[in-house]
Amino acid sequence: MTDLRSAFERYLSMRQGLGYKYQHQARRLAAFVSFMEKRNATTITTKLAVAWATLPPDRHASWTLRLTDVRGFARHVANIDPKTEVPPAGILPRLRRAKPYVYSDAEIDALLAAALALPPANGLRRWTYHYLFGLIAVTGMRLSEAIGLQRSDVDLDDGVLTVRQSKFGKSRLVPLHRTTREALLSYTERRDAHLGSRCGPHFFVAERGGRLLHQYVHRVFWRLSREIGLRRPGDHTGPRVHDFRHRFAIRTLLGWYREGIDVEQQLPVLSTYLGHACVRDTYWYLSACPELMEQAAQRLDRRWEAKP
């Protein structure tokens, strides 16, 4: 084991010991250490860090993220090896968050209807995707949170979901509207009747009772998106599953503005509901949607007009 790999193992242990999941970062940094080892390089330099971060050359969106991982690791290693160079911030283009796509009610309805046409006609699959996408749309949950729900996390008597150890290691309760509770109850009955004793611990399951996998959920979503015209055949970009979450946040904020509710006061509530690590992440929606910016500007204008 090289000194750099030993340092990586210590760094990973430290980060995870502090409560960070650090799974994706660990995978990327392991690849960086392998990159260094193949070049017989024992000291991190900015040149080598950038060379690795910009691989592959056609994946610009991930470059800054990869270099950020190395920067944190390099700071740690610099305490051991003074020759270590910590790559400065700003030397690669900043990662831009994807512009959210705000689904219309008609598009949501079309997508859920298309899910019910999935084969097999007598199977559970079509119901699983119908209720899965519907739940994400009305609660703003992350896909990982929805497919990670255990049966014990879904309390349909009180209408509450328990989301455990989500993206930032937080757990939270998600209350359900009466109609959502009834929809999930319907899925539960269909699932249990279809699988019987083969039911596993997860709430949303694949046709034979196994856990849903991210890559398969995305493939089904892309297929349905093309069928209803949200994407053209062969498109690699377009509306995403994650945009259900964006739609929920933006629609909630727009509703508050139109009802005259103090949005600044309510933002921490929405932030907690969505499971954001910081209210700052929720503020992003105010600048991400032109309609929200217009509502904010109109409210500001009214305040100025009301002053004597």
C-alpha positions as CSV (number, residue, x, y, z in Angstrom):
1,M,0.0,0.0,0.0
2,T,1.4,3.4,-1.0
3,D,1.8,6.3,1.4
4,L,-0.9,8.2,-0.5
5,R,-3.4,5.3,-0.3
6,S,-2.7,5.0,3.4
7,A,-3.4,8.7,3.8
8,F,-6.6,8.2,1.8
9,E,-7.8,5.4,4.1
10,R,-7.1,7.6,7.2
11,Y,-8.9,10.6,5.6
12,L,-11.9,8.5,4.7
13,S,-12.0,7.1,8.2
14,M,-11.9,10.6,9.7
15,R,-14.6,12.0,7.4
16,Q,-17.0,9.0,8.1
17,G,-16.1,9.2,11.8
18,L,-17.4,12.8,11.8
19,G,-20.8,11.5,10.5
20,Y,-20.4,12.1,6.7
21,K,-21.6,9.3,4.5
22,Y,-18.8,10.2,2.0
23,Q,-19.7,7.3,-0.4
24,H,-19.5,9.1,-3.7
25,Q,-16.5,11.1,-2.7
26,A,-14.7,8.0,-1.5
27,R,-15.2,6.3,-4.8
28,R,-13.9,9.3,-6.7
29,L,-10.9,9.8,-4.4
30,A,-10.1,6.1,-4.7
31,A,-10.0,6.6,-8.5
32,F,-7.7,9.6,-8.0
33,V,-5.3,7.6,-5.8
34,S,-5.2,4.9,-8.5
35,F,-4.5,7.6,-11.1
36,M,-1.5,8.8,-9.0
37,E,-0.2,5.3,-8.5
38,K,-0.3,4.5,-12.2
39,R,2.0,7.5,-12.7
40,N,4.3,6.6,-9.8
41,A,3.4,10.0,-8.3
42,T,3.7,10.2,-4.6
43,T,3.0,13.9,-4.1
44,I,-0.2,15.7,-5.1
45,T,0.3,18.6,-7.4
46,T,-2.2,21.0,-9.0
47,K,-1.2,19.8,-12.4
48,L,-1.9,16.2,-11.6
49,A,-5.1,17.0,-9.8
50,V,-6.4,19.0,-12.7
51,A,-5.3,16.3,-15.2
52,W,-7.4,13.7,-13.2
53,A,-10.4,16.0,-12.6
54,T,-10.8,16.8,-16.3
55,L,-11.2,13.1,-17.2
56,P,-13.2,12.2,-19.2
57,P,-12.8,15.4,-21.4
58,D,-16.5,15.4,-22.4
59,R,-17.9,15.5,-18.8
60,H,-17.4,19.1,-18.0
61,A,-20.2,19.1,-15.5
62,S,-18.3,16.8,-13.1
63,W,-14.9,18.5,-13.3
64,T,-15.3,21.0,-10.5
65,L,-16.9,18.4,-8.3
66,R,-13.9,16.0,-8.8
67,L,-11.4,18.8,-8.2
68,T,-13.2,19.8,-5.0
69,D,-12.8,16.3,-3.7
70,V,-9.1,16.3,-4.3
71,R,-8.8,19.8,-2.8
72,G,-10.2,18.6,0.5
73,F,-8.0,15.5,0.5
74,A,-4.9,17.5,-0.4
75,R,-5.4,19.8,2.6
76,H,-5.4,16.7,4.8
77,V,-2.3,15.3,3.1
78,A,-0.5,18.7,3.3
79,N,-0.3,18.2,7.1
80,I,1.8,15.1,6.5
81,D,3.7,16.0,3.3
82,P,4.6,19.8,3.1
83,K,5.3,19.4,-0.7
84,T,1.7,18.7,-1.3
85,E,0.0,21.4,-3.5
86,V,-3.6,22.2,-2.7
87,P,-5.4,23.1,-6.0
88,P,-6.8,26.6,-5.7
89,A,-10.5,27.3,-6.1
90,G,-11.7,28.8,-9.4
91,I,-9.3,27.2,-11.8
92,L,-12.1,25.2,-13.4
93,P,-15.5,26.4,-14.6
94,R,-18.0,26.4,-11.8
95,L,-20.6,23.7,-11.7
96,R,-24.0,25.1,-12.7
97,R,-27.1,23.6,-11.3
98,A,-29.5,22.3,-13.9
99,K,-32.4,24.6,-14.6
100,P,-35.4,23.0,-13.1
101,Y,-38.2,21.9,-15.3
102,V,-41.6,22.8,-13.8
103,Y,-44.1,20.1,-14.9
104,S,-47.7,21.1,-15.6
105,D,-50.5,19.2,-14.0
106,A,-51.4,17.8,-17.4
107,E,-47.9,16.5,-17.9
108,I,-47.9,14.8,-14.5
109,D,-51.3,13.2,-15.3
110,A,-50.0,12.0,-18.7
111,L,-46.9,10.5,-17.1
112,L,-48.8,8.6,-14.4
113,A,-51.4,7.4,-17.0
114,A,-48.5,6.2,-19.2
115,A,-47.1,4.3,-16.2
116,L,-50.3,2.3,-15.9
117,A,-49.8,1.1,-19.5
118,L,-46.5,-0.6,-18.7
119,P,-46.3,-4.3,-19.3
120,P,-47.2,-6.8,-18.0
121,A,-50.9,-6.0,-17.9
122,N,-51.5,-8.3,-14.9
123,G,-48.3,-7.4,-13.1
124,L,-47.3,-5.1,-10.3
125,R,-44.7,-3.1,-12.2
126,R,-47.1,-0.6,-13.7
127,W,-48.7,0.2,-10.3
128,T,-45.3,0.5,-8.7
129,Y,-44.2,3.2,-11.1
130,H,-47.5,4.9,-11.1
131,Y,-47.5,5.3,-7.3
132,L,-43.8,6.0,-7.0
133,F,-43.7,8.9,-9.4
134,G,-47.0,10.2,-8.0
135,L,-45.6,10.2,-4.4
136,I,-42.4,12.1,-5.5
137,A,-44.5,14.6,-7.3
138,V,-46.8,15.4,-4.4
139,T,-44.2,15.3,-1.6
140,G,-41.0,16.6,-3.2
141,M,-39.1,13.6,-1.9
142,R,-35.8,12.6,-3.5
143,L,-35.9,9.5,-5.6
144,S,-33.4,7.8,-3.3
145,E,-35.6,8.5,-0.4
146,A,-38.7,7.1,-2.0
147,I,-37.2,3.9,-3.2
148,G,-35.4,3.5,0.1
149,L,-38.6,3.5,2.1
150,Q,-39.1,0.4,4.3
151,R,-42.6,-0.9,4.9
152,S,-42.1,0.0,8.5
153,D,-41.4,3.6,7.5
154,V,-44.9,4.1,6.0
155,D,-47.5,4.7,8.6
156,L,-50.8,4.8,6.7
157,D,-52.9,4.9,9.9
158,D,-51.5,8.3,10.8
159,G,-50.5,9.3,7.3
160,V,-46.8,9.9,7.9
161,L,-43.6,8.7,6.2
162,T,-40.3,8.4,8.1
163,V,-37.4,9.2,5.8
164,R,-34.3,7.8,7.5
165,Q,-30.7,8.9,7.0
166,S,-31.3,10.8,3.8
167,K,-28.7,12.7,1.7
168,F,-27.1,14.7,4.5
169,G,-27.6,12.0,7.2
170,K,-30.8,13.5,8.4
171,S,-34.0,11.8,9.2
172,R,-37.4,13.5,9.0
173,L,-41.2,13.0,9.0
174,V,-43.2,13.6,5.9
175,P,-46.9,14.1,6.5
176,L,-49.3,12.8,3.8
177,H,-52.4,14.4,2.3
178,R,-55.5,12.2,2.7
179,T,-55.6,11.4,-1.0
180,T,-51.9,10.4,-1.0
181,R,-52.5,8.1,2.0
182,E,-55.4,6.5,0.2
183,A,-53.3,6.0,-2.9
184,L,-50.5,4.3,-1.0
185,L,-53.0,2.1,0.8
186,S,-54.2,1.0,-2.6
187,Y,-50.7,0.2,-3.7
188,T,-50.1,-1.7,-0.5
189,E,-53.1,-3.9,-1.1
190,R,-52.1,-4.6,-4.7
191,R,-48.4,-5.3,-3.7
192,D,-49.3,-7.7,-1.0
193,A,-51.9,-9.5,-3.1
194,H,-49.4,-9.9,-5.9
195,L,-46.4,-11.0,-3.9
196,G,-47.9,-12.6,-0.8
197,S,-45.1,-14.1,1.4
198,R,-42.5,-12.9,-1.1
199,C,-42.8,-9.3,0.0
200,G,-39.5,-7.9,1.1
201,P,-38.8,-5.1,3.6
202,H,-39.1,-2.3,1.0
203,F,-42.3,-0.4,0.4
204,F,-41.9,0.0,-3.4
205,V,-40.7,-3.2,-5.0
206,A,-39.8,-4.7,-8.4
207,E,-42.0,-7.2,-10.1
208,R,-40.6,-10.1,-8.1
209,G,-40.4,-8.3,-4.8
210,G,-36.8,-7.0,-4.9
211,R,-35.7,-3.5,-4.3
212,L,-36.0,-0.9,-7.1
213,L,-32.7,0.2,-8.5
214,H,-32.0,3.8,-9.5
215,Q,-30.8,3.0,-13.1
216,Y,-34.0,1.0,-13.9
217,V,-36.2,3.7,-12.5
218,H,-34.5,6.3,-14.7
219,R,-34.9,4.0,-17.7
220,V,-38.6,3.6,-17.1
221,F,-38.9,7.4,-16.6
222,W,-37.1,8.1,-19.9
223,R,-39.3,5.6,-21.7
224,L,-42.5,7.2,-20.4
225,S,-41.2,10.7,-21.1
226,R,-40.7,9.9,-24.7
227,E,-44.1,8.2,-25.0
228,I,-45.9,11.4,-23.8
229,G,-43.6,13.8,-25.7
230,L,-41.5,15.3,-22.9
231,R,-38.4,13.9,-24.6
232,R,-37.7,13.1,-28.2
233,P,-36.2,9.7,-29.2
234,G,-32.4,9.8,-28.6
235,D,-32.5,12.9,-26.3
236,H,-29.8,12.7,-23.6
237,T,-31.2,15.8,-21.8
238,G,-34.7,16.9,-20.8
239,P,-37.0,16.8,-17.8
240,R,-35.8,14.5,-15.0
241,V,-37.2,12.6,-12.1
242,H,-35.6,15.1,-9.8
243,D,-37.6,17.9,-11.4
244,F,-40.7,16.5,-9.6
245,R,-38.9,17.8,-6.4
246,H,-38.2,21.2,-8.0
247,R,-41.8,21.4,-9.1
248,F,-43.1,20.8,-5.6
249,A,-40.8,23.4,-4.1
250,I,-41.5,26.1,-6.7
251,R,-45.3,25.5,-6.6
252,T,-45.2,25.7,-2.8
253,L,-43.4,29.0,-2.9
254,L,-45.6,30.4,-5.6
255,G,-48.7,29.5,-3.6
256,W,-47.3,31.3,-0.6
257,Y,-46.6,34.4,-2.6
258,R,-50.1,34.5,-4.1
259,E,-51.7,33.9,-0.7
260,G,-49.8,36.8,0.8
261,I,-47.9,34.5,3.2
262,D,-44.6,35.7,4.6
263,V,-42.2,33.6,2.4
264,E,-39.1,34.6,4.4
265,Q,-40.7,33.3,7.6
266,Q,-41.9,30.0,6.0
267,L,-38.7,29.1,4.1
268,P,-37.2,27.3,7.1
269,V,-40.3,25.2,7.2
270,L,-40.0,24.2,3.5
271,S,-36.3,23.6,4.0
272,T,-37.0,21.2,6.8
273,Y,-39.7,19.4,4.9
274,L,-37.5,18.9,1.9
275,G,-34.6,17.7,4.0
276,H,-32.2,20.5,3.0
277,A,-29.0,20.8,5.0
278,C,-29.2,24.6,4.9
279,V,-31.9,27.1,4.2
280,R,-29.6,28.6,1.6
281,D,-30.3,25.5,-0.6
282,T,-34.0,26.4,-0.4
283,Y,-33.4,30.1,-1.3
284,W,-31.9,28.9,-4.6
285,Y,-35.5,28.3,-5.9
286,L,-36.2,32.0,-5.6
287,S,-33.7,32.7,-8.4
288,A,-34.2,29.5,-10.3
289,C,-37.7,30.3,-11.5
290,P,-38.6,33.5,-13.3
291,E,-42.2,33.4,-12.1
292,L,-41.0,33.3,-8.5
293,M,-38.7,36.3,-9.2
294,E,-41.6,38.2,-10.7
295,Q,-43.8,37.4,-7.6
296,A,-41.0,38.6,-5.3
297,A,-40.5,41.8,-7.4
298,Q,-44.3,42.5,-7.3
299,R,-44.4,42.2,-3.5
300,L,-41.4,44.5,-3.2
301,D,-43.1,47.1,-5.4
302,R,-46.2,46.9,-3.3
303,R,-44.2,47.5,-0.2
304,W,-42.6,50.6,-1.6
305,E,-45.9,51.9,-2.9
306,A,-47.4,51.5,0.5
307,K,-44.8,53.7,2.2
308,P,-45.8,57.4,2.8
